[in-house]
């Protein structure tokens, strides 16, 4: 199964991807996580990407393409969820060609729809486990009491200024990708408002139809 989870920042892509991994044993390919790991490791890619991420801007595509190519190859072109990629028409065009040349086109692009107010609220209340990368929401999915509180951090790009920038970037550069996939006939829209498990049920019914 080859799936893209698509949507604005704060749509819950990371949270839902983690649940899909658990339920279907798929590989989670999150460019955001890979970039944050590279920043933590201070690798050449991380050092170059850091400024863009902190400001809420997109990292130049040339830096990420190789990384995506590698993980898809490692997954043998099957059994993965892409989260946070593609984020521009250029990335979508490249990915489509890359997958088609290996006869492994996407099964579905699941677009998680949330209203704009929800996005800001979710991002500003989001916290992350700095060791595991697990996402929390201070009100709806708080960090469990057995997790060391010093590990629970707020992402630097979840500060108000970066949030605003990321939403602007989403509208200008990422949103058109939805239409790109609609034209290809693989787009499925899912309501992303409501409780985590309710959204997951909606996504699961899409995935089960692909499997059937
Ligand atoms: P995310 O964890 O998906 O919200 O991504 C965090 C940040 O990583 C984004 O705001 C970008 O700076 C960068 N990033 C992640 N995926 C991409 C991508 N496909 N293209 C460019 N930048 C990306």
Boltz pocket constraint, residues with backbone or C-beta under 6 A from the ligand:
constraints:
  - pocket:
      binder: B
      contacts: [[A, 9], [A, 31], [A, 32], [A, 33], [A, 35], [A, 49], [A, 52], [A, 53], [A, 54], [A, 56], [A, 57], [A, 58], [A, 59], [A, 60], [A, 61], [A, 64], [A, 83], [A, 84], [A, 85], [A, 86], [A, 87], [A, 91], [A, 157], [A, 166]]
      max_distance: 6.0
